[in-house]
Structure formats: C-alpha cells, structure tokens
Amino acid sequence: MSERYFENFMSEYVQEKAAVPGGIDEEDTQQQDSLTQLLSLPYPTLSQKFKRVALDLKETIVVETWGFTGQKVEDPSLYTGTLGTAFLLLKSYQVSNNEDDLNLCSEIIKACDSAPSNPKVVSFLLGRVGVCALGAVIANLQGNQQMVDYYLTQFKQIDISKDDVQSEFIGGKAGYLWACLFLNKNLGHGTIPSSHTGAIVDDIIEKGRRLGEKGRCPLIYESNGERYWGVAHGLTGIMHVLMHFELKPDDRADVKNTLKYMIDNRFASGNYPRDEEMKSDELVYWCHGAPGVALTLVKAAEVFEDKDMIKAAIDAANVVWTRGLLKKVGLCHGISGNAYVFLSIYRMTGHVEYLHKAKAFGCFLLDRAHKLISEGEMHGGDTPYSLFEGLGGMAYMFLDMSDPVNARFPAYEL
C-alpha cells in the first residue's frame, strides 16, 4: 500500500436500494459493513445525512477557529486561516438559509479585515483580496450597501502592479483575477470592469510567452525558480482562470495549445507531473497532479468544445479513482478535494457512475475519517480545522454533496 493513499477497494458502482416504508431494510443492512450501507442508501437519504453531519461539523469548526481563539485573527487567509471559516459559513447559509450563519460570517470578515496581511500576496486564497471580495458579497446579501462600497473600495486599492507579484493562482495575479470573477458573478457583470481585468490577462499571457516556446509549450511560468504545472503555482491554475475571460484569438490558441502540451506530456499512468522536470509520478492532489488538471480540463472542454479535452479529463479522473483516496482529509491535498473531480465530471457528462464515485469518496470520509485521524492513519492537516487543509474542507464538501449538480470546488470552480 502507498504511503500517500489507501487502496481503493470500493466498487466503481453500487446500486442504490429503493426506499422502503419506515426506512432501510434492517435485516439487509445488518449483513453489510457501515461503509457499504452508506453507499447503498437512496441518494435523497444520503444527502440529508451529509447535510446533518456537515452542519454539526461546521459548529465545531466555528468553536475551534473563532470561539477558542477569543475571536482574534492570526491568519486572515481563506486557505488555512479564519476567512476559510467565513467561507464555510457562507456555504452553510446557502444550504440551510440560516441567517445566523450569514451574520457570523460578516463578523469574522470584519475581524479579518483588521488583521495585517502580506501586500505581496494578491490572491483570493491567501491575500487581503479574499477578505475584500468575500466581504462585499456578504454585505450585499445582507443588504448593506455602505459595507459593499467599503469593501469594493478597499479591493480596488490593492496594488497588483508590482514586478515581484507572480502570475500563479494561489498567491498571485491569477488568484486576483479569480476574485474579480467571484465579484462579477455575485454582484453583477462589470462590478470589476473588463478594462481592468483585461490588462492583467494581457500581462499574464505576455509573461508566459517570455518563457514559452512556439511549437512546444506556448506559455510557461516560474514560481520561486520552479516551472510548475499544478493548480497552486503553475500552468493548470493559470490556464483555468484565463479561460473565464474573452481572449484574443492568438491568446486563446496559446491557452488551448498549452493544455494540449500538458496532455501530450503527461505520465504513462495518466497522472500529471508537479513541474517541467517531470521526475516523479507521485502526487495526486488538487494543487499538484491529476485532480486539479481534471477540473481545469472540464472547463477547457466547455470553452473549446473539444472531445480530446473531455477524454483527457476522464482519464485524469480515472487516476483519481485509483490513487486519490489519500491519507489526508483536506481540499488541497486530500480526499475532500479529490471528490470534486467526480462531481465535476458528473456535471459535464451526466453519467451517474461519476456521482457514485464522488459519493464513494464522501462516504469513506463520513464513515472513517474521524477514526482514521484519531488512530494516526490519516493526517488531519497542519491546521486541522481549516478550509483547505483540514476538516473545514470536508464539511464544505459534505454540504456540496447534498446538492451535487450545483457543487463547485470552493474558490476554484465558479
């Protein structure tokens, strides 16, 4: 067995049992283990179970990240910090319509707004950008135009013109552009005008061409001296964001051909390398490897209407099914994040087998995560209640599993 993942012993498809008066047949379920019982539940029953567990877990996360800290913010980021709890509360509000979630979300954002942040980090996940963008959206939901204007003003004052701001998604300009997309989706088209975002898109493409090679990979980027491929620091995340914008014909061709270069040069296993050196076929994470690439290829299939992109996305999902039952719980490099691959493929194809695979990963966590973490068999994350490393991501995924057609990988898919 790999040190990184559990062997996936689950069937690729399990027939759901029909609902019976008074509930599931008790004699039948007594002959099954608890995970098999979960997988055979009718989906409406299972989705309610996901929802109940998620809402209970959300309360624990709020206590751990907000109550026990004395409502002080040391890390205001969405990735591992207190803003991630606010983002989870927004999701909880969208699912349960509980106004208390919305009000607490607003309170946490205000605390994050007062916390110091690194001015060189300009992304939704790590920077002040996320605080301002999420703050504006929550204020709009509350009908507080004064606070909407405040957060938008703060957002527009963030300087991303510095030469040392990288193009990457997790900390750089691609992550800033995602925040612009998030604002336009939730506050209305043109909230952040195309004249502003277009200049940033042009800058990112121009920088990619400087390192890229015509006839090979048109766009290449460096982050901390490495030419990464993954979502967090490299090609996958940057291409994903660029595809959401109206691109010039040459730019559009370069984005498409960069993705084709990646497909053509993936490992024989179907997985994708961490970086251009292509040395190690080990990582099956959202941040590095097939899971993040699969999500981006689903977007590419939509944008380019290309059957090769669809096939490549499915190929990447097969890698995730085989090697993606990770010994970590989170979104960035854990089972919670990998479950979204199947939800995304299900949304693209409508094939119920992918919903089952998402359900299988979710049920594995529902049934075994807490026990495996307590026994030291699964890593709960260096920040164990955070959105991207810890249980916050699992709670978010469970909430999405209650409505899989509308599920989106948080802070990545729109």
Helices and strands as residue ranges (DSSP letters): H 26-29, H 34-40, H 43-62, I 63-67, H 82-96, H 99-114, H 128-141, H 145-156, H 173-187, H 194-211, H 235-242, H 249-264, H 290-304, H 307-323, H 335-349, H 352-374, H 391-401, G 404-406
